[in-house]
Amino acid sequence: ETAAIGKPTRTAAATPAPAVSPDRCTEDLRRISTSGTIRFDLASAELTPDSTSTLNELASVMRGCSGVRIRIDGHTDSLGKYRVNQALSEARAKVVANYMAKAGIDATILRTKGFGEAKPIAGNDTPENRAKNRRIEFTVLTR
């Protein structure tokens, strides 16, 4: 089954997963988010359709992360104005949090934070490196 962006399809995977440790949640969320696809339209907080399967897989992992809060961090490259990038990173993080809530994740455990261009993981000197910096990361916080 497929789902339109923002409207996850409920499947058998929506059943609660067994609880896992915060460290395991962190590892699983990092692995899926870096190996999968979470993309936005250029200069936009609108998710692209190829993000759906990764977001659904992340939601499945989050269901097993009990007793924690999860912060969704938005990042941008350095192109454009600082304030615009900051606002864009915050908006992207909120869009992902809204997707997770619609996928059945308790919205009260989700936090969002935008870092704009402040925390690059690569230089902003090539299109490939800028693409690496435009990302969403997940941080598991113990309560």
N, CA, C and O of each residue as an XYZ file, in Angstrom:
572
protein
N       0.829     -1.172      0.000
C       0.000      0.000      0.000
C       0.880      1.243      0.000
O       1.999      1.218      0.512
N       0.387      2.300     -0.559
C       1.105      3.559     -0.522
C       0.244      4.588      0.175
O      -0.961      4.401      0.338
N       0.866      5.663      0.580
C       0.148      6.722      1.269
C       0.554      8.047      0.686
O       1.703      8.242      0.287
N      -0.389      8.952      0.638
C      -0.061     10.312      0.231
C       0.759     10.937      1.348
O       0.622     10.553      2.509
N       1.596     11.884      1.009
C       2.389     12.557      2.022
C       1.451     13.154      3.061
O       0.446     13.783      2.730
N       1.802     12.944      4.320
C       0.985     13.466      5.400
C      -0.171     12.561      5.771
O      -0.858     12.823      6.758
N      -0.406     11.504      5.011
C      -1.491     10.582      5.296
C      -0.957      9.157      5.280
O      -1.193      8.414      4.327
N      -0.229      8.767      6.345
C       0.346      7.425      6.367
C      -0.726      6.353      6.311
O      -1.811      6.507      6.873
N      -0.415      5.292      5.641
C      -1.317      4.155      5.555
C      -1.147      3.299      6.801
O      -0.024      2.999      7.205
N      -2.231      2.917      7.395
C      -2.176      2.019      8.548
C      -2.039      0.588      8.016
O      -2.834      0.139      7.191
N      -1.039     -0.098      8.495
C      -0.812     -1.483      8.093
C      -0.562     -2.311      9.340
O      -0.636     -1.802     10.458
N      -0.268     -3.578      9.147
C       0.047     -4.452     10.274
C       1.241     -3.928     11.051
O       1.367     -4.218     12.241
N       2.122     -3.162     10.415
C       3.290     -2.609     11.083
C       2.895     -1.578     12.139
O       3.733     -1.184     12.949
N       1.628     -1.132     12.148
C       1.176     -0.124     13.100
C       0.958     -0.707     14.493
O       0.724      0.052     15.434
N       1.028     -2.025     14.658
C       0.884     -2.614     15.978
C       2.095     -2.245     16.821
O       3.201     -2.122     16.293
N       1.902     -2.068     18.124
C       3.017     -1.654     18.966
C       4.185     -2.637     18.902
O       4.011     -3.853     18.991
N       5.360     -2.076     18.746
C       6.570     -2.899     18.746
C       7.002     -3.109     20.189
O       6.645     -2.321     21.065
N       7.768     -4.169     20.444
C       8.259     -4.362     21.808
C       9.144     -3.184     22.209
O       9.862     -2.628     21.378
N       9.088     -2.808     23.488
C       9.891     -1.685     23.975
C      11.376     -2.002     23.851
O      11.822     -3.116     24.124
N      12.128     -0.985     23.431
C      13.575     -1.124     23.304
C      14.240     -0.005     24.085
O      13.596      0.988     24.423
N      15.520     -0.161     24.372
C      16.254      0.819     25.160
C      16.413      2.137     24.404
O      16.357      2.158     23.174
N      16.612      3.236     25.134
C      16.857      4.520     24.468
C      18.057      4.471     23.520
O      18.029      5.077     22.449
N      19.106      3.755     23.913
C      20.284      3.647     23.036
C      19.934      2.930     21.736
O      20.371      3.337     20.660
N      19.153      1.871     21.839
C      18.740      1.137     20.646
C      17.838      1.997     19.763
O      17.952      1.971     18.538
N      16.936      2.762     20.398
C      16.082      3.683     19.630
C      16.943      4.677     18.859
O      16.714      4.921     17.674
N      17.927      5.244     19.533
C      18.830      6.201     18.891
C      19.522      5.575     17.696
O      19.558      6.157     16.612
N      20.076      4.375     17.900
C      20.783      3.676     16.809
C      19.849      3.400     15.635
O      20.201      3.658     14.483
N      18.663      2.878     15.925
C      17.732      2.529     14.849
C      17.250      3.761     14.086
O      17.181      3.747     12.857
N      16.917      4.823     14.814
C      16.457      6.046     14.148
C      17.566      6.657     13.299
O      17.309      7.125     12.190
N      18.782      6.656     13.803
C      19.915      7.201     13.044
C      20.171      6.369     11.782
O      20.387      6.914     10.700
N      20.143      5.061     11.939
C      20.398      4.173     10.794
C      19.356      4.375      9.696
O      19.703      4.499      8.521
N      18.100      4.407     10.074
C      17.031      4.544      9.083
C      17.058      5.928      8.443
O      16.911      6.054      7.227
N      17.244      6.964      9.257
C      17.202      8.322      8.689
C      18.389      8.604      7.786
O      18.262      9.385      6.843
N      19.549      7.987      8.046
C      20.705      8.233      7.177
C      20.726      7.325      5.961
O      21.281      7.695      4.927
N      20.132      6.142      6.066
C      20.132      5.241      4.906
C      18.897      5.433      4.033
O      18.889      5.048      2.863
N      17.855      6.028      4.606
C      16.619      6.237      3.864
C      16.571      7.614      3.233
O      17.588      8.293      3.091
N      15.372      8.005      2.862
C      15.165      9.277      2.165
C      14.147     10.119      2.900
O      13.002      9.705      3.083
N      14.564     11.309      3.323
C      13.643     12.322      3.820
C      14.010     13.583      3.049
O      15.023     14.224      3.332
N      13.185     13.928      2.082
C      13.480     15.063      1.210
C      12.333     16.055      1.206
O      11.179     15.721      1.474
N      12.698     17.285      0.892
C      11.738     18.378      0.798
C      11.910     19.047     -0.542
O      12.991     19.009     -1.131
N      10.845     19.661     -1.027
C      10.964     20.480     -2.221
C      11.960     21.598     -1.924
O      12.100     22.027     -0.779
N      12.643     22.061     -2.954
C      13.668     23.084     -2.811
C      13.097     24.320     -2.123
O      12.046     24.834     -2.506
N      13.813     24.787     -1.098
C      13.435     25.979     -0.334
C      12.014     25.875      0.215
O      11.301     26.876      0.291
N      11.607     24.676      0.595
C      10.240     24.421      1.022
C      10.239     23.423      2.175
O      11.193     22.667      2.356
N       9.172     23.427      2.941
C       8.977     22.438      3.992
C       8.003     21.349      3.553
O       7.488     20.607      4.389
N       7.748     21.246      2.251
C       6.858     20.208      1.735
C       7.659     18.942      1.435
O       8.606     18.961      0.649
N       7.260     17.846      2.075
C       7.937     16.561      1.857
C       7.710     16.066      0.443
O       6.642     16.265     -0.135
N       8.724     15.419     -0.106
C       8.561     14.800     -1.417
C       8.003     13.392     -1.229
O       8.212     12.781     -0.181
N       7.295     12.871     -2.230
C       6.663     11.550     -2.101
C       7.642     10.413     -1.794
O       7.247      9.418     -1.187
N       8.904     10.538     -2.198
C       9.846      9.451     -1.933
C      10.264      9.372     -0.464
O      11.059      8.507     -0.097
N       9.746     10.253      0.370
C      10.055     10.238      1.803
C       9.144      9.292      2.594
O       9.476      8.914      3.718
N       8.017      8.914      2.024
C       6.988      8.174      2.745
C       7.489      6.875      3.373
O       7.233      6.634      4.552
N       8.183      6.045      2.630
C       8.580      4.746      3.194
C       9.564      4.919      4.347
O       9.483      4.191      5.336
N      10.481      5.860      4.238
C      11.426      6.095      5.329
C      10.695      6.621      6.564
O      10.963      6.175      7.680
N       9.783      7.557      6.372
C       9.043      8.108      7.509
C       8.184      7.039      8.173
O       8.078      7.015      9.399
N       7.575      6.166      7.403
C       6.780      5.085      7.982
C       7.656      4.104      8.754
O       7.251      3.600      9.802
N       8.843      3.833      8.246
C       9.775      2.946      8.955
C      10.227      3.596     10.264
O      10.332      2.921     11.288
N      10.494      4.897     10.235
C      10.867      5.613     11.455
C       9.733      5.586     12.474
O       9.980      5.408     13.666
N       8.500      5.759     12.023
C       7.352      5.709     12.926
C       7.239      4.336     13.578
O       6.915      4.229     14.760
N       7.505      3.299     12.813
C       7.458      1.947     13.358
C       8.471      1.780     14.489
O       8.161      1.177     15.516
N       9.665      2.305     14.306
C      10.684      2.240     15.357
C      10.245      3.062     16.566
O      10.390      2.617     17.704
N       9.712      4.254     16.324
C       9.307      5.128     17.428
C       8.252      4.476     18.309
O       8.204      4.737     19.511
N       7.412      3.637     17.734
C       6.384      2.959     18.526
C       6.990      2.087     19.614
O       6.354      1.850     20.641
N       8.195      1.614     19.406
C       8.851      0.768     20.401
C       9.716      1.534     21.380
O      10.299      0.941     22.287
N       9.806      2.837     21.211
C      10.648      3.668     22.075
C       9.809      4.218     23.224
O       9.336      5.354     23.166
N       9.629      3.422     24.253
C       8.784      3.872     25.360
C       9.624      4.578     26.423
O      10.812      4.300     26.592
N       8.979      5.489     27.126
C       9.636      6.188     28.219
C      10.636      7.242     27.776
O      11.487      7.655     28.564
N      10.547      7.684     26.526
C      11.480      8.691     26.020
C      10.713      9.807     25.316
O       9.526      9.675     25.017
N      11.404     10.885     25.064
C      10.938     11.925     24.155
C      11.857     11.858     22.946
O      13.003     11.420     23.052
N      11.363     12.286     21.822
C      12.162     12.267     20.598
C      12.175     13.672     20.011
O      11.132     14.254     19.713
N      13.386     14.198     19.854
C      13.526     15.518     19.243
C      13.846     15.338     17.776
O      14.739     14.574     17.409
N      13.111     16.047     16.944
C      13.297     16.020     15.499
C      14.018     17.303     15.132
O      13.481     18.398     15.298
N      15.243     17.161     14.630
C      16.114     18.292     14.325
C      16.142     18.559     12.828
O      16.414     17.662     12.030
N      15.859     19.800     12.459
C      15.933     20.211     11.066
C      17.211     20.976     10.788
O      17.657     21.776     11.610
N      17.804     20.727      9.617
C      19.045     21.386      9.207
C      18.921     21.839      7.755
O      18.160     21.263      6.977
N      19.676     22.875      7.400
C      19.719     23.360      6.019
C      21.172     23.505      5.584
O      22.095     23.368      6.387
N      21.353     23.782      4.303
C      22.690     24.156      3.832
C      22.864     25.653      4.066
O      22.002     26.290      4.673
N      23.961     26.214      3.595
C      24.245     27.623      3.860
C      23.765     28.570      2.765
O      23.968     29.780      2.869
N      23.135     28.044      1.721
C      22.618     28.927      0.680
C      21.433     29.713      1.225
O      20.619     29.169      1.972
N      21.331     30.956      0.866
C      20.225     31.786      1.325
C      20.578     32.527      2.595
O      21.685     32.416      3.122
N      19.606     33.284      3.072
C      19.803     34.106      4.264
C      19.666     33.277      5.529
O      18.872     32.338      5.596
N      20.450     33.641      6.521
C      20.483     32.908      7.786
C      19.083     32.758      8.396
O      18.687     31.653      8.764
N      18.340     33.851      8.504
C      17.007     33.800      9.132
C      16.033     32.933      8.349
O      15.207     32.233      8.935
N      16.128     32.980      7.035
C      15.269     32.143      6.196
C      15.606     30.671      6.422
O      14.710     29.838      6.555
N      16.899     30.356      6.465
C      17.317     28.974      6.699
C      16.888     28.487      8.078
O      16.471     27.340      8.235
N      16.991     29.360      9.075
C      16.577     28.984     10.425
C      15.089     28.647     10.443
O      14.691     27.609     10.973
N      14.274     29.517      9.870
C      12.831     29.281      9.826
C      12.498     28.031      9.019
O      11.603     27.272      9.391
N      13.205     27.814      7.928
C      12.967     26.642      7.089
C      13.308     25.359      7.847
O      12.571     24.377      7.757
N      14.407     25.357      8.585
C      14.778     24.158      9.342
C      13.736     23.853     10.418
O      13.417     22.690     10.663
N      13.210     24.888     11.054
C      12.168     24.689     12.064
C      10.890     24.155     11.429
O      10.256     23.252     11.974
N      10.510     24.704     10.290
C       9.293     24.263      9.600
C       9.424     22.810      9.146
O       8.472     22.039      9.270
N      10.570     22.433      8.631
C      10.774     21.046      8.190
C      10.686     20.076      9.355
O      10.078     19.013      9.228
N      11.279     20.423     10.480
C      11.195     19.557     11.659
C       9.737     19.400     12.099
O       9.319     18.304     12.472
N       8.964     20.483     12.058
C       7.554     20.415     12.451
C       6.731     19.575     11.485
O       5.817     18.865     11.905
N       7.044     19.649     10.202
C       6.328     18.830      9.214
C       6.563     17.343      9.501
O       5.635     16.538      9.427
N       7.799     16.986      9.825
C       8.099     15.583     10.140
C       7.392     15.175     11.432
O       6.862     14.067     11.511
N       7.371     16.038     12.439
C       6.666     15.727     13.688
C       5.172     15.538     13.431
O       4.561     14.626     13.989
N       4.587     16.376     12.605
C       3.168     16.227     12.262
C       2.918     14.915     11.541
O       1.912     14.253     11.795
N       3.813     14.531     10.648
C       3.682     13.255      9.944
C       3.686     12.109     10.964
O       2.865     11.195     10.886
N       4.620     12.171     11.918
C       4.722     11.112     12.919
C       3.454     11.047     13.775
O       2.979      9.958     14.099
N       2.916     12.190     14.136
C       1.682     12.204     14.931
C       0.540     11.570     14.142
O      -0.252     10.810     14.699
N       0.452     11.878     12.856
C      -0.580     11.270     12.016
C      -0.351      9.772     11.834
O      -1.287      9.024     11.550
N       0.897      9.341     11.998
C       1.230      7.914     11.879
C       1.007      7.176     13.199
O       1.297      5.984     13.306
N       0.489      7.891     14.206
C       0.140      7.232     15.459
C       1.133      7.423     16.585
O       0.977      6.812     17.642
N       2.148      8.250     16.396
C       3.100      8.522     17.469
C       2.488      9.590     18.372
O       1.976     10.600     17.889
N       2.543      9.366     19.673
C       2.006     10.321     20.642
C       2.723     11.660     20.474
O       3.927     11.760     20.709
N       1.990     12.667     20.073
C       2.581     13.986     19.801
C       3.241     14.587     21.033
O       4.122     15.437     20.900
N       2.836     14.167     22.231
C       3.423     14.749     23.441
C       4.863     14.305     23.666
O       5.573     14.924     24.459
N       5.311     13.257     22.995
C       6.714     12.836     23.159
C       7.619     13.465     22.101
O       8.839     13.315     22.163
N       7.032     14.163     21.136
C       7.807     14.734     20.041
C       8.158     16.191     20.325
O       7.313     16.975     20.757
N       9.399     16.534     20.080
C       9.883     17.907     20.179
C      10.516     18.242     18.839
O      10.954     17.344     18.121
N      10.570     19.503     18.499
C      11.236     19.907     17.261
C      12.238     21.011     17.558
O      12.071     21.801     18.486
N      13.280     21.040     16.744
C      14.285     22.087     16.867
C      14.880     22.325     15.497
O      15.215     21.382     14.780
N      15.009     23.567     15.141
C      15.649     23.931     13.884
C      17.034     24.481     14.158
O      17.213     25.327     15.034
N      18.006     24.004     13.412
C      19.379     24.464     13.563
C      19.838     25.305     12.384
O      20.961     25.808     12.372
N      18.960     25.459     11.383
C      19.360     26.224     10.209
C      20.628     25.659      9.602
O      20.739     24.450      9.394
N      21.577     26.524      9.320
C      22.841     26.132      8.702
C      23.965     25.973      9.727
O      25.125     25.802      9.350
N      23.627     26.027     11.035
C      24.625     26.094     12.096
C      25.411     24.809     12.337
O      26.508     24.874     12.893
N      24.904     23.657     11.946
C      25.574     22.388     12.262
C      25.773     21.543     10.996
O      25.178     20.473     10.868
N      26.593     22.012     10.074
C      26.811     21.221      8.859
C      27.577     19.933      9.164
O      28.389     19.887     10.088
N      27.310     18.895      8.383
C      28.077     17.654      8.504
C      29.060     17.516      7.349
O      29.843     16.567      7.292
N      29.008     18.471      6.435
C      29.918     18.504      5.284
C      30.127     19.966      4.918
O      29.383     20.839      5.365
N      31.138     20.226      4.107
C      31.345     21.589      3.630
C      30.166     22.017      2.767
O      29.450     21.172      2.230
N      29.966     23.288      2.634
C      28.897     23.788      1.776
C      29.467     24.238      0.436
O      28.992     25.201     -0.166
N      30.493     23.524     -0.018
C      31.260     23.933     -1.193
C      30.844     23.260     -2.498
O      31.249     23.701     -3.573
N      30.048     22.207     -2.421
C      29.589     21.516     -3.629
C      28.109     21.184     -3.483
O      27.598     21.123     -2.364
N      27.419     20.971     -4.593
C      26.005     20.563     -4.488
C      25.820     19.283     -3.666
O      24.857     19.164     -2.909
N      26.733     18.339     -3.815
C      26.632     17.075     -3.078
C      26.758     17.303     -1.576
O      25.999     16.730     -0.794
N      27.710     18.135     -1.172
C      27.885     18.417      0.247
C      26.722     19.227      0.810
O      26.290     18.983      1.937
N      26.214     20.184      0.043
C      25.060     20.943      0.513
C      23.864     20.018      0.718
O      23.102     20.194      1.668
N      23.693     19.040     -0.162
C      22.594     18.077     -0.018
C      22.728     17.290      1.286
O      21.723     16.989      1.930
N      23.947     16.959      1.677
C      24.171     16.244      2.944
C      23.756     17.094      4.140
O      23.290     16.573      5.153
N      23.928     18.395      4.012
C      23.601     19.288      5.122
C      22.108     19.549      5.252
O      21.649     19.941      6.325
N      21.350     19.345      4.201
C      19.891     19.493      4.253
C      19.312     18.175      4.752
O      19.083     17.253      3.969
N      19.080     18.093      6.041
C      18.716     16.804      6.623
C      17.825     16.965      7.839
O      17.659     18.053      8.389
N      17.255     15.825      8.238
C      16.500     15.703      9.484
C      17.248     14.671     10.329
O      17.648     13.618      9.833
N      17.429     14.985     11.599
C      18.043     14.049     12.534
C      17.096     13.827     13.701
O      16.234     14.660     13.978
N      17.259     12.705     14.380
C      16.409     12.354     15.503
C      17.290     12.150     16.737
O      18.298     11.444     16.690
N      16.891     12.779     17.832
C      17.618     12.656     19.095
C      16.655     12.093     20.130
O      15.579     12.645     20.358
N      17.050     10.995     20.749
C      16.230     10.380     21.794
C      16.636     10.980     23.131
O      17.806     10.954     23.513
N      15.651     11.519     23.831
C      15.873     12.159     25.125
C      15.188     11.330     26.201
O      14.002     11.022     26.079
N      15.904     10.970     27.237
C      15.253     10.236     28.335
C      14.481     11.239     29.172
O      14.892     12.391     29.314
N      13.389     10.807     29.712
C      12.504     11.725     30.460
C      13.065     12.091     31.795
O      12.443     12.850     32.539
